[in-house]
């Protein structure tokens, strides 16, 4: 497996050696100030989750509303052979509404009595260097690699601290190499606030000590690309990831897109995060998904299949809450339990074709079977999602967006963390403002 993956990377490099860019990004640098960007994104989020069959005496509902501000500054690079710049992140979360007995939706930190804090803030900065089309960034940053991805599914996103090299020296080829040493959780202000969780005991494990990552993406053509990554998270696991994406145009308004993802995960060192199945003490599994989408005009129809084989579930989280690039990782469940097989049917509608640009609709249904977890053997689960979004296309409030997300989850076996019936609603209003 490893030999094949490294051979593919070598092939991609060889294929691109004759495609070197004439002028690099650093050659075209206008300067530290001249290329600077400053933006602020405001997000108001209402989050409600109803545990419809909660055991007597346990919390049956969480409900929180918050207002978040995410400010980012990205300087340009100084001119010369080696360009130098800085990036900065500043975030503020304000509680608008929640109450005793309703906290816990993941929007805010909680005090010792389980009540949501009124506000919290976090931020960081990074220094960056650029030579030609290669950038080295050291410090706090957001990441989106399939083996190390920060999550942005609540009020404020996670922040990773570490070193990342991104190279685009060869046309069509992007390479990444990095080492990360801490993560700040979405609803937290302090570093190292993400802990691993032992599914056998339910106890929290130490968080991220270090994660080494390497990999990249190569576009063979405008319609065919492949991605390969490796990561090692100290005392947790090592992962391999592969992806092939192929877009096949059929006509001006019709096309097919096929997407294949696979993870190979094996416990490493102390193997702190173990599988949910009590009989398994180490992870040694493969998780893959294959999806096919057919687009015709305003309509897109998607079918996906996903399967986990080997020992344990597909584990992630201590390496970033977004590190699950699988087709059936959706709003509520990831369908990632040991031995679980799942399929998904999805429909998307873009109303721009009907004279309403900015309005989109999505609905999907996913079902999983054969799940082995800490709470059940051969469990079953299903989820239905509805998503409606509208983005203003012009005027003084251009790019202001309104979004409604509703999820219904059911499992007679309590596959998802022992919960068997969840109704979830999110109302999201976002306004990105570019200042520089």
Helices and strands as residue ranges (DSSP letters): H 2-16, G 17-19, E 37-51, E 61-74, E 82-97, E 119-131, E 134-141, E 144-145, E 148-149, E 159-167, E 173-184, E 195-197, E 204-207, E 211-219, E 224-233, E 237-251, E 254-267, E 284-296, E 299-311, E 341-350, G 351-354, E 359-371, E 379-391, E 401-410, E 421-434
